[in-house]
């Protein structure tokens, strides 16, 4: 287990461009995700996390779908998505914040709750607001298709994802009075010439990076806040215990000595 949180500061941001498609009343959001994917794999290597190839693909697609969705949302929103899949039993978790410009995610394969159906759960928080949660049943593990279905069921409007190139994606969502026939007719081929075929106005650019922000320093307060008995139960006779981040799966080691030093400094 590696313990180098400073690595997170080295992640490279990507630019997401948001356009208004005139005459069609739609929002087009585009981004090239190679830097995000590179930092995602570096994160897995750093913390010695291994997945099956299909799991890696789903994580990558989920990160892209969430980022494009975030870029289409207000600046004060943070979003968390969970895909609870039943066969095989696993949970995919993605989260990101517009304020912080970060996204992260992970896979859970242990201690996963068994459910009666595959579920997609979205939780949205805004500055100073109460969290809003929606839950839908899904039949596909494809994150892009799930996000499109979520738009139909929860957002009550159409949103579609397209692959512009291998790691370059476009998200087009309906705005009031959208030309829905045009939106439904779009495909990966037509998206290649969207800027030539339609009148588009650049609304804004946003930047996102793969970054959870976790570190041992954020774990110390949690353990320090426990009772003496609880801390002793966690450590037992050990001087070193493992600790994992629930958001990104990062693996850290917490030493009794470092925890005691932290607690002493807080007095």
C-alpha angles and dihedrals in degrees: 000000000000124000109197109126090168087077088074090065090062096062116123120236123227126215119239115197120206119202134182111222104218120218088018097061094220137130117231118196122186136183141164109225105192094110091048091051092047091053090045091057092044087054091052091049093047092054096035094241117160129191137177113263092252091052091051090051092051091050092050093047091047092052091051094046093049093047093052090046091050092050089057092052133079118284094247096060131106120186136199123191126191125188110197105197121187107197106067092017107239142128125221114202127193130174138170144166130218092203093054096033093225138126132186141161147175147191126248118203100156129069090007116166114244113230135185093243143015107272136196113202124191124190121187125191129185131193106284094355134114116257116262119211132191129180130196136175115243135193102195130063091210107116094208093052091045091052090050091051090047090056091053095046105034107019091040092220139085123271125170135189125212135186110232093178136339096298100006116097137183127204119197119189131184119251126191111306092010119175094246095181089058092046093050091049094056118109138168091276096050092046088064091069099031093118090051097044098043138045106247131183122200107234101179146322124235132190129219134177135189100256133134098182093220123143140154088265088067092048095051095069091053094053093038089056092060124094119267089251092053093050091049090050090053096048099032106170093334125108093200129044131182121242128189132201113238092208104050105008094243112166120221137172120228118200123206089229094054092046092050090049090051092050091049091052090053093058 
